[in-house]
Amino acid sequence: MEKTLKNVKRDAKSFDITLFVLVIVLSAFGLLMVGSATGLGNGNVSSTLITQLIFVLTGIGILLLAAFFNFETICKFWLPIYGVNIIFLVVVLFMPRQSGVNRWIGIELGGTAEEMGTMLGIQPSEFAKIFMVIFLASLIFKYREQINKLWVVGMILAATMLPVVLIFVQPSWSASSVSLVIMLAMLFVGGINWKYILFTSIIIIPAALFFFIELHAENPIILMDIIGEWQLDRILDFLYPELGTAGTYQNERALEALHSGLLTGRGLFNNNIRIPEQSNDFILSVIGAEFGFLGTVIVLGLLFVVAIRCFMIAHRAQNLLGKLIAVGVGSVIAFQTFLHTAVNTWILPNTGVNLPFISSGGSSTWVFLAMIGLVINVGMTREVSMFEDWGIKKKR
């Protein structure tokens, strides 16, 4: 007991207070922006804001729990975690569709026009992010000495593609691509041979060319069997905005809001351009309208610093397992921030992706705060590795 207390005190001293403060500041600012997006400036304390506040407060508790509960012990249950992930992703496909998609296990409570409905439940595609970070880190660590054997690479790819496909058919392009990014980042850190990267490029480039040709074909061969008609329409709206279809409405309004903020913004609660899902998928446009280009750059800069901090902790990690976890989390934050920014600035078609720590969404809030807790955990020093207790040699 005395040794345990000593370890906790030592861990508390190595607690990354900088990373912790950064995510708290971003989460608090996110609450302000969610409030602005749902009418707080007009005295409307929306259910979305109240729910988000509850998730942020409980999420901070989850962060602290993840920070002080040995991540190596959590990783010991990597197979059950993967199983739970798959079960959730299968179950959600049989739930009633909400807004035309199967993404939630729960019920829709409804809401005002600005709130666009409040969902009570969980979003398995969000939890899949942290589940896949833990699973892939543990899997790659377990087979680290055989990482360049074809059967190991094939096993990792197959284990990743199952949740990717399940998320894709919900459908959610952005969430499914996150798992692929996690896998690629971890394989790179795990020491994957360049021949696999070259081989993958040889496959992807012709596939992308075929997709482009199919996209512009009058009668696509297989494209309509892969994606839905509304998804195809969304891509075509992005490629040909001059057609002025209804599918470009959100993107046009988001750009209008961003442009209206100019350099320093119109001021807090002074955004009169309303966009569907602006408290979630298009919250960056609210930031741009109210705080301008400078405010937007500061927010994105802070998110960039959070991702870099994760990579720095990965660089200093005492073992490969911790390094993989920190890299996985940093990659998710960086990639999702890029996607959200690209959608809001119309560099990419609307994919329905939130901004880490800022957008509304209970599942997303819990997951990102929990992942930061894991990264802080990795950065803490420990005398004994749980993997060494299992008789596995720690790789430094």
Long-range contacts (C-beta under 8 A, 24 or more apart in sequence): 7-382, 7-383, 8-68, 10-380, 10-381, 11-68, 11-380, 11-381, 11-382, 14-379, 14-380, 14-381, 15-67, 15-376, 15-380, 16-309, 16-313, 16-375, 16-376, 16-379, 18-309, 19-306, 19-309, 19-310, 19-313, 19-372, 19-375, 19-376, 19-379, 20-63, 20-372, 20-376, 22-302, 22-305, 22-306, 22-309, 23-63, 23-306, 23-357, 23-368, 23-369, 23-372, 24-60, 25-302, 26-299, 26-302, 26-303, 26-306, 26-356, 26-357, 26-358, 27-56, 27-59, 27-60, 27-357, 27-358, 27-365, 27-369, 28-56, 29-299, 29-358, 30-56, 30-283, 30-355, 30-357, 30-358, 30-359, 30-360, 31-56, 32-268, 33-279, 33-283, 33-286, 33-287, 33-358, 34-279, 34-283, 34-359, 34-360, 36-268, 36-269, 36-271, 36-286, 36-290, 37-114, 37-278, 37-279, 37-283, 37-286, 37-360, 38-112, 38-114, 38-115, 38-279, 39-112, 39-114, 40-269, 41-268, 41-269, 41-270, 42-269, 44-112, 44-114, 46-111, 46-112, 46-114, 46-115, 47-109, 47-111, 47-115, 47-118, 48-111, 48-115, 48-118, 48-279, 48-360, 49-360, 51-118, 51-360, 51-362, 52-360, 52-361, 52-362, 52-365, 54-362, 55-361, 55-362, 55-365, 55-366, 56-365, 56-369, 58-366, 59-365, 59-366, 59-368, 59-369, 59-370, 60-369, 62-366, 62-369, 62-370, 62-373, 63-369, 63-370, 63-372, 63-373, 63-376, 64-373, 65-373, 66-370, 66-371, 66-372, 66-373, 66-374, 66-376, 66-377, 67-373, 67-374, 67-376, 67-377, 67-380, 68-377, 69-377, 70-377, 70-382, 70-386, 71-321, 71-322, 71-325, 71-374, 71-377, 71-378, 72-321, 72-385, 72-386, 72-387, 73-386, 74-134, 74-374, 75-134, 75-137, 75-138, 75-141, 75-321, 75-325, 76-386, 76-390, 78-134, 78-135, 78-137, 78-138, 78-139, 79-135, 81-131, 81-134, 81-135, 82-131, 82-135, 82-159, 84-131, 85-124, 85-127, 85-128, 85-131, 85-132, 85-135, 85-163, 86-162, 86-163, 86-166, 88-122, 88-124, 88-127, 88-128, 89-124, 89-125, 89-128, 89-163, 89-166, 89-167, 90-166, 91-124, 92-124, 92-125, 92-170, 93-166, 93-169, 93-170, 100-230, 101-170, 101-171, 101-172, 102-170, 103-170, 103-172, 114-274, 114-278, 114-279, 115-279, 116-276, 116-277, 116-279, 119-362, 122-362, 122-363, 123-361, 123-363, 123-364, 125-167, 125-170, 125-172, 125-175, 125-176, 126-175, 126-361, 126-363, 126-364, 126-366, 126-367, 127-363, 127-367, 128-163, 128-167, 128-175, 128-178, 128-179, 129-175, 129-178, 129-179, 129-182, 129-332, 129-367, 129-371, 130-367, 130-370, 130-371, 130-374, 132-160, 132-163, 132-179, 132-182, 132-183, 132-328, 133-182, 133-325, 133-328, 133-329, 133-332, 133-371, 133-374, 134-325, 134-374, 135-159, 136-160, 136-182, 136-183, 136-186, 136-324, 136-328, 137-186, 137-321, 137-324, 137-325, 137-328, 138-321, 140-186, 140-187, 140-190, 140-320, 140-324, 141-190, 141-320, 141-321, 141-324, 141-387, 141-395, 144-190, 144-191, 144-320, 144-395, 147-187, 147-190, 147-191, 147-192, 148-191, 148-192, 148-193, 148-196, 153-187, 153-192, 153-196, 156-183, 156-187, 157-183, 171-227, 171-228, 171-231, 172-352, 173-231, 173-351, 174-336, 174-339, 174-351, 174-352, 174-353, 175-353, 177-335, 177-339, 178-332, 178-335, 178-336, 181-331, 181-332, 181-335, 182-328, 182-331, 182-332, 185-327, 185-328, 185-330, 185-331, 186-324, 186-327, 186-328, 189-314, 189-320, 189-323, 189-324, 189-327, 190-320, 190-324, 215-239, 234-349, 234-350, 235-349, 237-349, 238-346, 238-348, 238-349, 238-350, 241-346, 249-276, 250-275, 250-276, 250-277, 250-281, 250-282, 250-350, 251-343, 251-346, 251-349, 251-350, 253-282, 253-285, 254-282, 254-284, 254-285, 254-343, 254-344, 254-345, 254-346, 255-285, 255-345, 255-346, 257-282, 257-285, 257-286, 257-288, 257-289, 258-284, 258-285, 258-288, 258-289, 258-296, 258-344, 258-345, 260-289, 261-288, 261-289, 261-290, 261-291, 261-292, 261-293, 261-295, 261-296, 262-292, 262-293, 263-292, 263-293, 263-294, 264-291, 264-292, 264-293, 264-294, 264-295, 265-289, 265-290, 265-291, 265-292, 265-294, 265-295, 266-290, 266-292, 277-352, 279-359, 279-360, 280-354, 280-359, 280-360, 280-361, 281-340, 281-343, 281-350, 281-352, 281-353, 281-354, 281-359, 282-343, 282-344, 283-354, 283-355, 283-358, 283-359, 283-360, 284-340, 284-341, 284-344, 284-355, 284-358, 285-344, 287-358, 288-344, 299-358, 300-337, 300-341, 303-333, 303-337, 303-355, 303-356, 303-357, 304-334, 304-337, 306-333, 306-356, 306-357, 306-372, 307-331, 307-333, 307-334, 307-337, 309-375, 310-375, 313-375, 313-376, 313-378, 313-379, 314-378, 316-379, 317-378, 317-379, 318-381, 318-382, 318-385, 318-394, 318-396, 319-385, 319-387, 319-394, 319-395, 319-396, 320-395, 321-387, 322-378, 323-378, 325-374, 325-375, 325-378, 326-374, 326-375, 326-378, 326-379, 329-371, 329-372, 329-374, 329-375, 330-375, 332-356, 332-371, 333-368, 333-371
